[in-house]
Structure formats: structure tokens, C-alpha cells
Amino acid sequence: MRLPAVFSIILLASPLCAELARWQAGSPPVSQGIELQSAPDSPWRVDTATAPVTARLKPSTDYYSRSAYLLSIANPPAAGAWLTLEFLDRGYGLVSLSPGVPQLRQWGVARVNTGRLRRAVFHYEKLPAKIRVEGLDYLRAAVLSAEKPPIEDAPLVEPAIRFTTHSERVSSAAGDAPSPDRIPEAVAGLRNELPLVRALGFNGVETYVRWGWVERRRGQYDWSYYDAILAEVERNGLQWFPMLLAGSGYALPAWLHDSKDDYGFRCLEHGIVHDTQSIFHPFQTEYASRFIAGFGKHYGGRRSLLGIRLGPSGDYGEAQYPAKGPGYGFKESHTHIGYWAGDALAQENFRLWLKNKYPSVQDLNAQWRSRYSSFDQIHTFLPETALTRRQRLDFQDWYMGAMGDWCEKWALWARQALPGIMIHQSSGGWGMPQVGTDYSYQARSMVKVKGGIRLTNEGDDFPDNFTITRMASSAARFYGIQLGYEPGGFGSKRGVMARLYNAVTNGAVHLFYYLGNLTSNDQSIDAWLRQGKLLDQRAKPVIDVAAFYPDTAIKLDDELVRYRWASTYFQVGRAVRERFDFDYASEQMVLDGALERYKVLVFLWGAVTEKPVLEKIDAWVRRGGVLVYAPRPRGNPVTVEGDGSISARWLGGDTGQGRVVLWHGDLVPGQFYAEFLRDLLLKLPRIRPQTRAALRMVKPAGLFWSTLENGKLAMLNFSNHPATVRTPAGRMVTVPPYEIALD
């Protein structure tokens, strides 16, 4: 029988058995062995308007710090104790302590807005003298006891946001443990966090499925760890969106790591081996395909499987070479952004690729200015040591292509094992050749399995997120696959809203947050609750302008994108995005006919490309396209071999029905070029009316806009101050800092 609410309050307010100390809100507060201190980051007051009386903590207004209750304990017992926090459950969040306790020794920590008095319980084996309490607004009492107090888990409540359009809203949860035999710890983490995940409107939970935790003995599969994970996900009324990991160092079984079949990537820079397994070793194909098939056989029929994410390689399972991350057993390992092609099997694969490209070694010598007498004399090399452009491109094309082929194999194995289940490829990095991620290639390959790609690289900054993800989102929309987004780590309210805006304005079906992105600061959850429903109004953008994505120039010169914050291409791209929305058009997209979608093609940086690509651009211009580029500081567009005849014809006015517009200023800093482009677009008759109207808006700096296919104008205010604009519809709209408005 459910007790009346008033009786519940009486129960909670009653003394706990074997009570050692207590602080309790009141006028004045009770302070018996526990003091609730005041400090600049602990702005609390007694709130007599609540029933019962509570302490009320004022949330932090800073995006990168938190308010907290500070408990000072006069005489901490040597034998440890149980700490019970009685709180009024208003709002949403996770109660967390510092120093904390393991998940197995905490209960009821999710705040899910029931409006009732509830208990969060923590068991300390060694009680500290001072405890910091975050994620809690209304504190009724803090009680220490020597015996275990009454315990209850957080209740399951109806989601605070009701979504009416299907989307994959996925969150992380504490479902990982140090080893596969510690299932209770993993389940405890889910027990503590999933009630909040559900309450915030998420429908999916991501956990990693490590090969080494399933095939603990060679040839014997044991799914018991993940059976327990999925059972807890289902108990909370959610679905599972696991990531399958096989090659990454920390996903390996001990029997492989300690055997002759252990064959890690070897870097060209230092000749040191990484624990992540080389994709050139045939055994990778054997065990990865078998692992995926086993997963499909065991879980493919579960209705609670929302989809899967592939983890084919990389430090954390991304579709890339190692870049930065742990090794076997999560131990420190030699890793860096570089070229992981130093092992003997990679060398052999490179030579085979060259034999398939060149009819003879003499043909290769002519392009490389080399003197090889046999393909067998050729070894992998650092690209910057190449003597010719073609030699460097050959290496980069092989290197990136090998990773693309490996990731496609994973997708095909997964589709065979899981017909009808959504499959996402993990596309990380930001386009530098060293990690091997070719966004266009991955988008095209996922068409074969009717899947999608999930970007794993967003941060807290919208202009940066745009420039590093737009290649993948442009390719996904062009090739017709699904799109998803994931942060690369920390996220404040700024990042939470920036990433939501990226999803809404790209028609993304999949949006992933680490739960800490929402719970580790005092603003994100409220912002998500106010604006998360906008995901139902997501749509593809209306885009008239594409920026040429210079794949060839990126492979030839590190200045374009290798150094993310110093990238010349991204610098100009960020400045242009302040003025208007645009896509990227990669060389492969150009060859596949993507330019027919756009009115204007803009060169941001990088003027060297393959001849067929330049010919395709020329043909598009002659049919009426408008091309814009700046000759300085890198010159007119040329082929890899240095042929500038096409751009010479353009300079002579030979452009058919189209136009080629030159801008003679310096591209860095990019705001001058961005202003020039905006003014030019307003003069072009082919620009669509909704784009033209948005271009005419007078807006403050930091206000970004996109016109969507559903007729909406989506605005993001990525600044510290409210932004007011008159929209093309004639309405005055004020957008709060780091929030979104649709008009």
C-alpha cells in the first residue's frame, strides 16, 4: 500500500537508527556534529517557504564551475559511516560527493522532480572530515549513522520531454567496470543514473561491448556481463545502443595480448608498437567478423536494441588510426597523431596497392623521380619526405583508403549479423590524413548497409564544431545516410546547445551526450529541458553555397587542417559561417555530381586538386555556376601536376554561362573575405529568396542562422549577451545567451 505523502515526510524526518551526527534545516538549523558551511561557491540559505523547511542552494551562473553544499564533520568515526542526504526532489540532476564513494555504495542519487522528500545514501568506509555535495538544490538534512539506513532507488518517472518525431537520443551511463567479473558494480552505476536518463527524455543508453570481455577464453563466448547490462537498461524502460569494440588496445582479451597473434600498429615516426591491432594483420578479419556475428546471434532479436555503433579501430574504437588514448588494460601507451604504417604487413599492403596502380615500377619512378628496380624495394615513408606531389599523394591515398576499406568491412559484417538494426560508423578526428578518416568515403560506404555515421569530435564551441563536422554532414545529406553527433569530451551549457543546434539544422536523427555534459554544470539540464524538444523540428538546411573541400591539398600540406586551432582552412571557414550557412563539397562529392545542388562554389584555402575534379568544376561553371576564389596567397587553382590552363581560361573570361569571381585580398584573417562573399551573394539573382532575406538581417556578432527545408529560420546565439534581431518574417526575436530560436 502506498503511504500518504504527509506520512512519507514524517518517516523521512524521523531519526535514523544509531544516529551519529545530524544537520537539519530550520530556523535556526539543527547542527549536531555536522556543520553546513558557507563559502563563495556555497551560496545557500534556509528556505522557510518549502514544506518541510530546507536549505536552498543558488546554482552557479558560471559555465565551468558548480555551487555546492560544504559539510564539515566534527569527529569522523574511524570505522566509517553511512551518510544520508534528505532532500526535496525538485528539478533534475545527480547528487554527487567529493570525495565520493563507488557506485555500489550509493543509492537514490538521481533527482527526477517527484516533488517528494527522498533520501540519497552513501556508505563511506573511511569518512572524511569535509564533504562537498554537488547536484542538489533543496537539502532537508544530512545524517550520519553507524548502521545501514533505509534505502530506496530513485523512482522511474515519465520523461520531462515528450518527443513526437523519431530520433535516437542516446546518453552514456556508468555501465562500465574495471573487469568483466565485477558485474554488480556496472549494474549499480546504471541503477543510479538511468532513472535520470529516462526522466530527461533520452530513449537510448550507450555502453561499450569489448571483445576481450566476451571471448575471455579463446573460442568461448560469454555474454553474461552484457546480459546484465541490457537487463538493467530494459528495467528502466530504455533501449540499448552499444558500441562494438574489437581492435582497440583496451578491448583486447588477455589471451591475444599475450600470444603471437598480438600484432599492433607500428608508427613510422618512432618505430614503436601500439596495442591497437594493425588492420593489415589477417587475424583481425577473423576475430572481428566472428565477434560481430556472435553479437548478432545473441542480441539481434532483442526489441530493446535501438541500434549499434561500430568500433573498428583507433584508441577508442573510432574509424581511424591511433591518435590519443590508452593501451591494453587502460595503461599508458605510446600514441600520437601520426602515421601508423611501419609494420611489415602494412609495408606489404602498400607495395600491393602500388602494383595495382602502376603498370610497372618504371612508371612509378617517372612520377616519383625515384630509381627503384623493383616494387619490393619500396617501403612506407613519412609523407613530408616525399620528393614529388604524386609520391606524397600515393602514400596518403593508400593510407586513408586502407582505413576506409577496413571500416566498410565492419559495416558489411554488422549488416549481415544484424539485418534491420541501425548501424552507425564512428567518424572521428577533423579530417587530417594522419588519422585516416575520409568522411566522403565513409558516407558512401554506409549507403551499402543503409546506415549512418556518428561524428565523435564536437566540443564546446559552435564555430569550431561546424568547421570540423560539416564535411561529414554535407556528405551524409548528399549520399542519403543518417547522421549523428557526439562530443569529444567535456561540455558546458554552451556545448550542449551548440550540439543540439548542429543536429537540428542538419536533420540529424541521432544525438549523443555523455551524461556528464548535462550533470557536471548547473545550467545544462535546464537548457536541455527548455530546448531539447526542438529536435522534433529538425530539418535539412537550405544551402546555396558550397565551400570546396580540398582533399588533395590537405594531403599535400599540413597547414590546411592538421593543426585544428591553427588550421588555415578552418580559420576562414569560421569567419564565413558568421555571415551565412554553407556546405562542404569534397573532391569525391564533386566527381559524384554534388555541385548541381549549389549555386555558388567558394574556395576557402587550398588550390591544388586532381585534374578530373578541376574539369568537373569547369563544366559546372560553364552550365551557369558561380565560382569564387582568392589568388593570394596560394595562387590560382591548378592540377597536381601544376597544370593551370583551366584557371587561365577563367581569367581570360572563358566561363561559358557562369562566372568566376576573384577576390584579391588576403584570406587570413577571414572576416574581410566573409564580408565580400555576403555582399556578393546579395547581388546574385540565383540565390533563393529565403537565403537572401536571411542575409539581409542585421544581427549581432555570435548570432548564427540556418534556413531549413521545413520553412523555419533557426538561430543560435553563441555569445554571452542576449541577441535581438528582426527576422525576415518581420518579427523581433531575442535569443538568450547560448540558446536557440526557431522563427
C-alpha positions, -999 to 999 in steps of 0.1 A, spaced: 0 0 0 13 34 -9 17 57 21 2 92 21 26 120 12 24 135 46 32 102 63 62 99 40 75 132 52 72 121 88 91 89 81 119 108 65 122 134 92 124 108 120 158 100 135 178 72 118 189 42 138 223 46 155 225 82 145 260 97 150 255 133 138 229 155 121 225 188 103 189 198 96 173 228 81 152 250 103 152 284 120 177 281 133 192 249 117 200 219 139 238 213 139 248 183 159 282 171 148 277 183 112 281 219 101 268 232 68 294 258 59 291 290 38 316 299 11 317 318 -22 308 286 -41 283 276 -14 256 303 -16 228 286 4 200 299 26 173 284 47 140 284 27 111 285 51 87 286 21 92 249 14 74 223 33 93 210 51 119 237 56 150 231 35 183 248 27 182 262 -8 214 263 -29 217 290 -55 231 274 -88 263 287 -102 260 312 -130 294 303 -144 295 277 -171 326 260 -158 320 258 -120 294 245 -97 277 255 -65 279 230 -37 269 223 -1 300 220 21 296 196 50 321 197 79 321 167 102 334 173 137 345 138 147 345 114 118 343 78 131 373 57 123 351 27 113 333 46 86 297 55 84 265 59 64 257 94 51 221 101 43 211 133 25 174 140 29 163 163 1 132 178 -15 131 163 -50 126 193 -72 143 196 -106 166 171 -122 202 161 -116 226 137 -100 237 141 -64 275 137 -62 300 139 -34 337 148 -33 354 127 -21 330 102 -35 322 65 -30 319 37 -56 286 32 -74 279 1 -53 279 22 -22 254 49 -32 217 48 -37 189 72 -48 212 98 -62 191 107 -93 168 138 -88 138 133 -110 114 160 -99 89 139 -79 82 168 -55 87 144 -26 112 142 2 137 115 -7 170 100 5 203 97 -12 225 73 8 263 69 7 284 44 26 319 56 35 345 30 46 366 59 58 347 91 64 364 124 55 362 154 77 348 176 48 324 166 20 314 186 -10 278 180 -22 270 189 -58 239 185 -80 215 191 -51 192 221 -47 170 216 -17 187 199 13 165 190 43 190 171 64 224 154 64 226 125 88 255 102 98 247 67 112 267 37 122 241 13 108 227 9 73 197 33 70 165 26 49 174 26 12 154 30 -19 164 36 -55 153 66 -75 118 61 -88 110 58 -126 90 88 -137 75 99 -170 100 118 -193 100 155 -188 102 160 -226 77 142 -249 91 137 -284 67 131 -313 92 125 -341 115 95 -340 151 103 -330 179 84 -313 185 104 -282 214 85 -266 232 90 -233 262 74 -216 257 58 -182 281 43 -156 278 8 -170 315 0 -171 336 -18 -145 373 -25 -142 368 -61 -152 341 -83 -166 337 -103 -133 325 -72 -115 290 -71 -129 274 -57 -97 295 -25 -100 284 -19 -136 247 -26 -128 249 -3 -97 261 25 -119 232 20 -143 208 17 -113 219 51 -100 219 70 -133 193 55 -157 163 70 -138 176 104 -147 185 95 -183 149 83 -187 134 114 -170 154 138 -193 137 123 -224 165 101 -237 155 68 -252 189 51 -257 218 41 -235 253 36 -249 278 12 -233 309 -3 -248 309 -40 -257 345 -51 -255 356 -82 -274 380 -91 -246 352 -92 -220 332 -117 -242 358 -141 -255 378 -143 -223 390 -178 -234 399 -183 -270 369 -197 -289 345 -195 -259 319 -167 -258 304 -155 -225 278 -127 -228 268 -126 -191 283 -92 -184 263 -76 -212 232 -96 -204 232 -79 -170 238 -45 -186 209 -49 -210 186 -63 -183 191 -31 -163 186 -9 -193 153 -27 -200 142 -25 -164 144 13 -167 123 13 -198 151 23 -221 168 9 -252 204 -1 -258 228 15 -283 261 -4 -277 294 3 -293 312 -29 -305 350 -28 -299 374 -54 -311 408 -39 -322 414 -11 -297 441 -19 -272 419 -18 -241 393 -40 -257 417 -70 -263 414 -103 -244 444 -113 -223 450 -144 -244 455 -124 -275 477 -98 -259 500 -125 -246 502 -145 -278 520 -145 -311 488 -132 -327 492 -98 -310 501 -75 -338 498 -38 -331 502 -8 -353 538 5 -356 544 42 -360 566 55 -388 579 83 -366 595 62 -338 591 26 -348 572 19 -316 542 -5 -315 508 5 -302 484 -20 -285 457 -13 -310 458 -41 -336 471 -34 -371 443 -36 -397 468 -52 -420 470 -85 -400 447 -111 -414 438 -124 -379 419 -91 -373 394 -101 -400 390 -135 -385 383 -124 -349 364 -91 -357 340 -108 -381 334 -137 -356 328 -113 -327 303 -92 -347 285 -124 -358 284 -136 -323 269 -104 -310 242 -105 -337 233 -141 -329 230 -133 -292 213 -99 -293 198 -95 -328 163 -105 -317 161 -81 -288 135 -53 -293 154 -32 -269 183 -29 -293 179 6 -306 210 4 -329 247 -2 -327 279 18 -332 309 3 -348 344 5 -332 367 -9 -359 400 6 -348 416 36 -332 423 43 -295 386 44 -286 371 25 -314 368 52 -340 371 45 -377 407 58 -377 443 50 -368 455 56 -332 457 93 -322 455 97 -284 443 71 -259 450 42 -237 466 8 -244 458 -27 -231 442 -27 -197 438 11 -200 475 15 -193 495 44 -208 507 35 -243 528 51 -270 502 70 -291 501 102 -310 487 118 -342 510 103 -368 514 76 -394 508 40 -382 522 21 -412 556 9 -400 548 -28 -396 558 -54 -422 523 -62 -432 515 -25 -438 546 -23 -460 535 -53 -480 500 -39 -484 514 -6 -496 535 -23 -523 505 -43 -534 485 -11 -538 512 4 -559 515 -26 -581 477 -23 -588 481 13 -597 512 14 -618 518 -10 -648 555 -11 -640 580 2 -615 594 24 -643 560 42 -645 562 48 -607 597 61 -610 586 86 -636 560 100 -611 582 98 -580 615 108 -595 629 76 -580 652 48 -592 636 16 -579 643 -16 -599 615 -35 -581 584 -28 -562 598 -49 -534 624 -22 -527 596 3 -517 588 9 -480 563 32 -463 576 66 -455 567 98 -438 548 119 -464 568 151 -458 599 132 -471 583 126 -505 602 141 -535 571 148 -556 534 157 -550 524 124 -566 546 104 -544 531 120 -513 496 116 -526 501 80 -534 510 73 -498 482 94 -484 456 78 -508 467 43 -498 468 51 -461 434 67 -459 419 42 -483 431 12 -463 413 25 -432 382 32 -453 382 -3 -467 386 -18 -432 357 2 -418 335 -8 -447 342 -44 -439 330 -39 -404 298 -23 -417 291 -52 -440 298 -78 -413 274 -59 -390 247 -57 -416 249 -95 -422 248 -102 -385 220 -76 -377 196 -72 -406 172 -43 -399 192 -28 -370 205 8 -373 243 8 -377 265 39 -372 301 42 -382 323 62 -357 339 90 -377 364 108 -355 392 134 -359 387 165 -380 400 154 -414 437 153 -410 452 124 -431 472 111 -401 441 95 -386 429 82 -419 393 93 -418 378 102 -452 343 114 -445 331 112 -480 343 76 -483 327 66 -451 294 82 -461 294 65 -494 303 31 -479 275 33 -453 250 36 -482 256 -1 -488 242 -10 -454 216 17 -452 234 30 -421 248 63 -408 278 80 -394 282 94 -360 307 122 -356 328 118 -324 346 151 -323 324 180 -312 335 204 -284 321 233 -265 324 258 -294 299 261 -322 321 277 -349 347 250 -344 321 222 -343 307 235 -376 340 236 -394 352 201 -383 319 183 -388 304 200 -419 323 177 -443 307 146 -428 272 162 -425 274 175 -461 284 141 -474 257 123 -453 230 145 -467 243 142 -503 246 104 -502 214 100 -482 225 83 -450 217 90 -414 237 114 -393 246 116 -356 268 137 -333 289 130 -302 311 153 -282 348 146 -278 346 151 -240 336 180 -217 306 201 -225 290 230 -206 256 246 -215 274 262 -244 284 229 -259 250 212 -251 231 239 -270 257 242 -298 255 205 -305 217 205 -303 217 233 -329 240 213 -351 217 184 -350 185 204 -356 200 223 -386 214 192 -403 183 169 -399 203 146 -377 184 116 -364 210 107 -337 222 129 -309 245 116 -281 255 132 -249 278 120 -222 256 122 -191 283 144 -175 278 170 -203 244 176 -186 251 169 -150 286 184 -145 275 220 -145 245 239 -132 229 252 -164 229 224 -190 199 203 -177 176 233 -175 187 244 -210 181 209 -224 146 207 -208 137 241 -223 150 234 -258 155 196 -263 121 194 -279 135 213 -309 149 180 -320 114 173 -333 116 202 -356 150 192 -371 153 195 -409 179 196 -436 192 231 -443 185 251 -475 221 257 -488 230 277 -519 267 279 -513 294 251 -510 329 255 -499 353 234 -519 369 208 -496 404 205 -508 411 168 -501 442 168 -523 457 200 -508 450 186 -473 471 155 -482 499 176 -496 502 203 -469 497 202 -431 488 238 -429 452 232 -441 437 211 -413 464 192 -394 465 217 -366 429 222 -356 431 256 -340 458 269 -364 441 254 -395 440 280 -423 410 263 -438 391 263 -406 400 299 -398 385 311 -430 355 288 -426 347 300 -391 347 336 -403 324 328 -433 300 309 -411 294 340 -390 278 355 -422 259 326 -437 254 289 -437 272 267 -463 282 231 -471 315 215 -479 319 198 -513 347 172 -512 365 162 -544 346 128 -544 313 146 -540 322 169 -569 330 138 -591 297 123 -580 277 153 -591 272 172 -559 277 207 -574 243 205 -591 229 212 -556 245 246 -553 245 280 -569 279 291 -557 312 273 -551 338 291 -529 374 282 -524 385 289 -488 421 276 -489 439 251 -510 441 254 -548 457 221 -558 434 193 -569 432 164 -593 426 171 -630 392 153 -632 379 174 -602 390 207 -618 374 196 -651 342 188 -633 342 223 -616 349 239 -650 319 221 -666 296 232 -638 307 268 -642 300 266 -679 265 255 -672 259 286 -651 277 281 -617 294 309 -599 329 302 -586 347 324 -562 383 323 -551 412 344 -539 445 341 -558 466 352 -529 484 338 -510 484 304 -527 477 312 -563 451 301 -589 437 266 -590 460 240 -606 462 203 -610 486 181 -590 510 182 -620 509 220 -620 486 225 -650 469 259 -647 453 260 -681 417 258 -668 421 287 -644 439 306 -671 408 303 -693 387 316 -664 410 346 -660 406 353 -697 368 354 -693 361 320 -708 335 308 -683 305 298 -705 272 307 -689 287 310 -655 310 334 -636 344 332 -619 348 359 -593 382 368 -579 389 384 -545 424 400 -543 427 404 -505 445 381 -481 424 352 -468 437 355 -433 421 370 -412 389 357 -429 363 383 -419 371 405 -449 366 376 -473 334 367 -454 320 402 -458 329 402 -495 311 369 -500 280 381 -482 278 412 -503 284 392 -535 256 367 -526 231 395 -522 238 406 -558 234 371 -574 199 365 -588 201 327 -584 203 329 -546 170 316 -532 146 342 -515 148 327 -480 186 328 -482 186 364 -495 162 375 -468 184 360 -440 215 376 -455 199 410 -451 192 405 -414 211 430 -392 225 408 -364 250 410 -336 282 390 -336 278 355 -324 243 350 -339 243 322 -363 214 313 -387 203 285 -409 172 283 -432 156 249 -431 136 229 -456 106 230 -432 104 268 -437 119 277 -403 148 301 -397 169 285 -369 191 309 -349 218 302 -323 231 329 -300 266 318 -293 276 348 -272 274 360 -236 246 385 -242 210 384 -254 208 388 -292 179 407 -308 172 406 -345 143 414 -368 137 382 -387 128 380 -424 92 375 -413 93 409 -397 93 397 -360 116 410 -334 132 379 -317 155 380 -287 176 349 -282 191 343 -247 229 336 -245 238 302 -258 202 293 -267 182 286 -299 152 301 -315 131 290 -345 111 315 -364 
